[in-house]
């Protein structure tokens, strides 16, 4: 919402791309910097009211660096108009009900809370939220997971059991590092990559605003689409499949009641990997915006395992490692990350081809 408002505010001053929500034009002499600050401020005050003091301080600091006068006033008006438009649109998107409406099933194969915290299901209604760009959350719905009695299912479970366990003898030191490096939420890591490359690529305000708007449309719709499939199929996590393998009816899987994943499971169903979906969607947008997949970069992790630096030769290489990290962490099956990569690539491509098109 913040990046949509920033894009539309700038675009109302100098229309370079098709607008997202705000059709009106602003004064061509309006201050772009004031428009950016006002757009971000207005959205953040509504969406993060608990951080009002910090937001107000940042806003005052931003405006203090801009000379007083009509351009500044016009820029503020442009930013506020863009923010009001996107806030009105999203006020009826259904997100208020995203964390309700789920009943746990203890049938074999169905998701249930996982150790150690045994948390309740998170955002079971997210798949019902209005997407930012997709025609509907099910537009790129993934295929169902393999039946529990199949060889494919057994192979998935046994792979995670061997390489994704807390005390796996097969997982190498580098693979453990990969799992920790990518454990942080996708929205943080991939936006960090984009910030680095937008600075390195010397993008101006308009191009940068478009990049971040498209990127975060892909994030939001990637999660909405992934959760629509997750709660539709409601597949259990590997830790449940391994501990309760004897209930699955598959002779090639065996229960291990003491098995734990290397890293802690998120508290929602398994299929597909939302981490893979969002990473692939953002990688696709970055490749499209920069005109090539093959850009080298290094980035450093944050979140629960900060300070790990890894390097990549392309966005797609990073997306694939990002997806694989979930198998190495013991929290996703390989077929789940494959489905996630496919869904994410399609979402990223659709977002780029359908929105904020260049008018030049």
N, C-alpha and C positions, 0 to 999 in steps of 0.2 A: 504493500500500500504506500509506503514511504517513497519507494523508487518510481512507482507509477505517478504519484503526485509531482515529484521532482521533474520527471520527463515531461509531463503535460504542461507544467509551469513554464519551463524553458521553451517548449515547443509553441506556446501561445505568444511568446515574444518574437521568435524567429522560427517559422514553421519549416523544419527540415524533414520531418517524418510524419506519417499519419498519426493523429492523436489517439490516445487510448480511451479517455473518457471526456476530457474537456475540449469542446469544440470552439469556444469563444477565443477571440484574439485579444492580446494585451498590447500596451504601447510598445512600439519597436525600440524605444529608448529606455525601457525599464531595465533596472539593474538585474542581471542574471543571478548574481550572488545573493541578492536580497530575496529573489524568487525561490531559490533553492532552500535558503534558511527558513523562510516562512512556510514553504510546503512541508518540509520535514517536521518543523516544529508543530504545526497544526495537527498532523496525523499522529505524531508521537504522544502529544498531550491526551488524545482521546484513547489511543490503544495501550499506552503505558502510564496511566494516571499515578501509579505509585512512584514514578521517577520524575515527578513534576519539577522538583527543585533543580535536579541536574539538567533537565531539558531546558528549563528557563535560563539557567546560567549559560548553557551552550548557545542558546539563541541570542541572548544579549551580547555575548562575546562576538558572535558572527556579525551581528548588525553594527557593532561598534567599529568594525573595520571598514565599513562602507560609508562614504560621505553622505551627509544629510542632503535632502533635496527631492525634487519630483521623481527622478529615476529610481531612487531608493523606495519612495512611497509606492510607485507603480509596480516595482518588483515585489514588494510585500503583498500588494493586492493580487498580483498574478499567482503567487504561491498559495495564498489563502483560498483563492477561487479553485485552483487545482485540487487542493486538499479537501475542500468541501465537497467537490464532485465525487472524488473517489470514496470518501467516507460515506456519502449518501448511497452510493452504489453497493458498498459492502455491508451496509447496515442491515440488509435483508438477505444476506448470503447463507444463513442457516448455521453459522459457526457457533452460535450460542448453545446449540443442542448437540455439539460434536462429542461431548464427553458423557453421553448417556445412552441407555437403550441396549445393554448387553447382558446376556445371561451365560455364565460359564457352563460348559458341558464337559462331563467326565467320560464321554464315549471315546474309545481308542481313536487316535488321529486328530481329535479336536483340541484346540488350544486350551491350556489351563495355566494359571500363574506358575512362574518358574522360580527356583531358588536363586539367591538366598533370601530375597526380600518378599517373594510371593505377592507382588503388587497386582492390584486390579487392572483390568484392561484399560489401556489409554486410548482416548479419542475413537471409540467405536463408531461414532457417527460422522467422522471426518469425510468418509466417502460420499456423504449426502450433501456436503457443502458445495455451493456454487463455485465452479472453477473460474479462474481469471481469464483463461483463453480457450480451454477445451469446450467442445459442444456439450459434453457431459462427462462425468467421472469415469464412465464405462467405455469411453471412446476407444481406448487402447487396452482394454481389459486383457489380462494374460490368460493363457490356457490353464486348465486345472492341473493340480499336482498329480503325480503318478499314484495309482492305487497301491495301497499298503501291501498287497499280496504279490506285487510284481518284483522282478529282479532289479529294475531300475530304482525302485524305492529302497530296497535293501542295500544296493551299492551306495546310494546317497548317505543313508544313515551310517553305514559302516565306515565310509570315508571320514565323515565328521568325527565319529567315535575314535578313529585312529590318530587324526592329525589335529583335531580341534579341542582335545581334552586338556584339562588343567595341567596334567602331568604327562603330556604326549612325548614319547621318545622319538617320534618321526618329525615333528615340527622343528625346523632349524632356528637358530638365533635370529637370522634375518626375517624369517617368516613370522616369528613372534613380534619382531619390531614392526613389521608391516601391519599386523593386527592392531597393535597399540597406536601406531601413527594415524591410522584412519578411523579410530574408534570415535573420535569427536564427531558431533553432528555435522552432516554434509553442508548445511547452510553456512556454517562458520568457515570450514576449510576451503570450500570452493569460492566463496566471496573473497577470502584472503588472497587466493590465487589471482582472481580477477582484479583486485586492487593493485597488486604488484604489476601485472601486465598492462593495465590501463595507464599506469604511470610510466612504465617503460616504453609503451607505444606512443606516448605523447598525444593521447586522445584529448580533444577539446571538451568543454563542458557538455555540449549537446551529444556528441558521440559516446561519451562516458555515461551520461544519464540513460541513453538508450540501451547501452550494454547492460547496465545494472537492472534496468526495468525488465528487459527480456530474460536476463539470468534468473531473477527472482520470481517472475511469472512461471518459469520452468520449475523452480524449487516448489512453489506453492502447489501448482497443478500436478507435479510429480508426486508429492505427498498425498494429495487428494485422490489421485488415480490409484496409487499403490494401496492406500487404505481401503478403497472400494473393493479391490480384489482380495486384500488380506482378510477382511471380515466376511466376504462372500465365501471363501474357501475355508477359513478358520483353521488352518493347519497348525498342528502342535510344533513346538520348537524341538531341535535335536535333543536337548537334555531330557525332555519328556519322552521322546521316541526311544531313546536309549535306555532310560530307566524302566520304561514300561513296554519294552520290545516284545515281551512274551504275550501281550494282549493284542498285538497287531495281526496275528495270523500268518506271519511270514517266517518260515523255518530258517531263513538265512539271517535273521536278526535275533540277538540274544540280549536279555536284560542285564544291565549293570547298575544296581541300585546306588552305587557310590560314585558314579560318573558325574563330573562337573565340567562345564565349558571353561575354556581358558579365560574369557572375559564375560562379564555379566550380560545376560540377555535383556533386551528391551522388553517392556511389558505390553506386547501386542502380537497377534498371530504372525506366522512365519512367511507365508507365500503371497507375493514375491518379496524379495529383499528391497525395502524402500531405500536403503542406503545405495544399492546398485542403481535403482531407478533415478534417484535425484542426481547422483554423480554422473551418470550417462547423459541425462538431460542437460545438465550444466556444461558438460564437456562439449556437447553438440552445439550449444549456443555460443560458447567461446570460439569454437572452430569456425562457425559461420560468421561471427562478427569480425574475427581477425583474418578471415579469408583463407585459412589453412589450419589443418590439424597439427602440423609439425612445427610447433614452437617449443623450444627448450626452456625449462624453468626449474627452479628449486623452491621448496616451500617447507616451512617449519610448523610442526603440530602445536595445537593448543589443547584445551579441554583437560580430560583426566590424565593424559600422558603428554605433557608439553615438552618442547625442546628437542624433538626428533626432526631431523632435516633429511628429506629425500629429494632426488632429482628425476626429471622425466624428459623424454624427447618429444612427447605429443600429449594432447589432451586425452585422446582415447587410451593411451597407455596408462595414464593416471586413473582414468575411469575404470579400467579393467583391474588394476591393482586395488583400487578402492573397493570394488565388488568382491574380489578374491579374499580380501582381509576378513570378510564376515565368515567365510568357511574356516580360515585359519584361527579365528577367534572362537569357533565352535558354536556359532549362533545362527548359521544358515546352511542350507544344502546347496550343492553346486548348481543343480538345475534351477533353484530359486534365484540365484544371482544371474544366471543366463537369461531367465525370463525378465528379470529386472533390468538388465542391460538393454534388452530389446525394447521393452516398454519405454525406458528413459530416452533412448535414441530417437524413437518415434515422436515422443512428446517434445523434445528439444527442437527437432526439425520442424514440427508443426508450429510451435511458438514463433520461431524465427521467420518462417515463410508466411505467416498469417497476420502478424502484428508489427506495428511501428515501422512500416516500410519507408524506404528512402524516397523523398520527393525530388531529389536532385538528379 
